[in-house]
Amino acid sequence: MKKIILLLIIAGISNILSAQTTYEFGYDNTGNRILRHVVELRHTQTNNNSNNANNSDSTTLPQTATMGDMQISVMPNPTAGNLQISITNLPEAVQGGITVWDLNSKEIYKQDGIYATNKIDLSKQQKGIYMMQIRVGSKKSEWKVVKE
């Protein structure tokens, strides 16, 4: 019985450590928040190909979340520096942007305008955890980005 309980505790801890939580907000035309949706993201698995001595950012699977009709994919996370954000079903002529902050709330990256494919270079930033907000129209999605 003790072994089963210990196994459940270990499995629970690994599940907690590998999960990310993002929040999706929706606002009406006057700026009042009308939607708060919690999206739990799982840590992606890497492709550990022993023949590939040059493991680059492209070996991780994307993390995805849904924002309305749109599907947002962020990869790789964790990243060595180059982060790619893809948005499917992005409405035409929609306003938006991407902002990245460090944990001290210092803005380290800001992009006005949102596209189907967006690339962010974090290679000059220190290793650590960063917060990223993706805005599309009145909707927002927040992500935790790990820089290795």
C-alpha positions as semicolon CSV with decimal commas, in nm:
position;residue;x (nm);y (nm);z (nm)
1;M;0,000;0,000;0,000
2;K;0,286;0,237;0,083
3;K;0,443;0,168;-0,257
4;I;0,118;0,255;-0,435
5;I;0,079;0,580;-0,242
6;L;0,443;0,671;-0,311
7;L;0,394;0,596;-0,681
8;L;0,082;0,816;-0,694
9;I;0,266;1,102;-0,523
10;I;0,559;1,079;-0,766
11;A;0,323;1,066;-1,065
12;G;0,132;1,367;-0,932
13;I;0,446;1,573;-0,879
14;S;0,576;1,498;-1,228
15;N;0,236;1,593;-1,371
16;I;0,240;1,924;-1,185
17;L;0,596;2,005;-1,294
18;S;0,524;1,935;-1,660
19;A;0,206;2,142;-1,687
20;Q;0,161;2,508;-1,774
21;T;-0,146;2,713;-1,715
22;T;-0,249;2,992;-1,947
23;Y;-0,546;3,220;-1,921
24;E;-0,765;3,332;-2,208
25;F;-0,958;3,655;-2,164
26;G;-1,242;3,799;-2,367
27;Y;-1,363;4,158;-2,353
28;D;-1,673;4,337;-2,476
29;N;-1,661;4,659;-2,683
30;T;-1,644;4,880;-2,374
31;G;-1,343;4,697;-2,234
32;N;-1,517;4,493;-1,966
33;R;-1,385;4,143;-1,921
34;I;-1,660;3,895;-2,007
35;L;-1,455;3,575;-2,037
36;R;-1,177;3,416;-1,835
37;H;-1,081;3,072;-1,957
38;V;-0,803;2,863;-1,802
39;V;-0,609;2,645;-2,046
40;E;-0,372;2,383;-1,902
41;L;-0,084;2,304;-2,133
42;R;0,137;1,998;-2,109
43;H;0,513;2,005;-2,152
44;T;0,610;1,885;-2,498
45;Q;0,830;1,586;-2,557
46;T;1,157;1,627;-2,743
47;N;1,276;1,408;-3,024
48;N;1,585;1,245;-2,876
49;N;1,747;1,118;-3,192
50;S;2,091;0,994;-3,089
51;N;2,218;1,035;-3,447
52;N;2,144;1,406;-3,435
53;A;2,431;1,562;-3,242
54;N;2,306;1,909;-3,324
55;N;1,979;1,927;-3,128
56;S;1,816;2,248;-3,239
57;D;1,491;2,418;-3,145
58;S;1,309;2,229;-3,420
59;T;1,312;1,898;-3,229
60;T;1,026;1,982;-2,991
61;L;0,658;1,946;-3,060
62;P;0,440;2,258;-3,045
63;Q;0,230;2,355;-2,747
64;T;-0,120;2,448;-2,858
65;A;-0,419;2,634;-2,722
66;T;-0,752;2,738;-2,863
67;M;-0,862;3,101;-2,862
68;G;-1,211;3,128;-3,006
69;D;-1,196;2,976;-3,356
70;M;-0,818;3,018;-3,369
71;Q;-0,557;2,755;-3,285
72;I;-0,230;2,893;-3,143
73;S;0,088;2,683;-3,161
74;V;0,406;2,784;-2,980
75;M;0,728;2,598;-3,040
76;P;0,974;2,515;-2,911
77;N;0,906;2,568;-2,543
78;P;1,153;2,546;-2,373
79;T;1,359;2,730;-2,630
80;A;1,726;2,798;-2,690
81;G;1,634;3,135;-2,838
82;N;1,409;3,125;-3,145
83;L;1,039;3,092;-3,073
84;Q;0,776;3,043;-3,344
85;I;0,409;3,126;-3,293
86;S;0,161;2,999;-3,552
87;I;-0,204;3,097;-3,555
88;T;-0,456;2,912;-3,771
89;N;-0,794;3,062;-3,865
90;L;-0,659;3,412;-3,804
91;P;-0,919;3,667;-3,922
92;E;-0,805;3,908;-4,192
93;A;-0,721;4,267;-4,096
94;V;-0,740;4,193;-3,724
95;Q;-0,539;4,401;-3,479
96;G;-0,317;4,235;-3,226
97;G;0,036;4,181;-3,109
98;I;0,277;3,987;-2,894
99;T;0,450;4,107;-2,578
100;V;0,710;3,924;-2,369
101;W;0,805;4,021;-2,011
102;D;1,062;3,885;-1,772
103;L;0,953;3,789;-1,419
104;N;1,029;4,143;-1,298
105;S;0,759;4,274;-1,538
106;K;1,022;4,432;-1,762
107;E;0,907;4,431;-2,123
108;I;1,175;4,263;-2,333
109;Y;0,989;4,221;-2,663
110;K;0,689;4,389;-2,824
111;Q;0,542;4,327;-3,166
112;D;0,254;4,536;-3,296
113;G;0,056;4,340;-3,551
114;I;-0,027;3,972;-3,554
115;Y;0,037;3,729;-3,837
116;A;-0,029;3,364;-3,915
117;T;0,342;3,294;-3,845
118;N;0,536;3,502;-3,592
119;K;0,900;3,457;-3,489
120;I;1,059;3,587;-3,171
121;D;1,434;3,590;-3,106
122;L;1,512;3,544;-2,736
123;S;1,872;3,431;-2,794
124;K;2,019;3,743;-2,631
125;Q;1,807;3,702;-2,319
126;Q;1,924;3,525;-2,006
127;K;1,809;3,174;-1,925
128;G;1,490;3,176;-1,724
129;I;1,113;3,205;-1,735
130;Y;0,932;3,472;-1,934
131;M;0,564;3,560;-1,971
132;M;0,423;3,609;-2,320
133;Q;0,088;3,761;-2,411
134;I;-0,067;3,708;-2,752
135;R;-0,344;3,956;-2,842
136;V;-0,581;3,899;-3,132
137;G;-0,863;4,149;-3,151
138;S;-1,023;4,163;-2,805
139;K;-0,892;3,820;-2,703
140;K;-0,573;3,756;-2,507
141;S;-0,378;3,441;-2,433
142;E;-0,092;3,426;-2,184
143;W;0,196;3,178;-2,199
144;K;0,493;3,084;-1,987
145;V;0,808;3,060;-2,202
146;V;1,122;2,891;-2,073
147;K;1,457;3,007;-2,216
148;E;1,732;2,747;-2,178
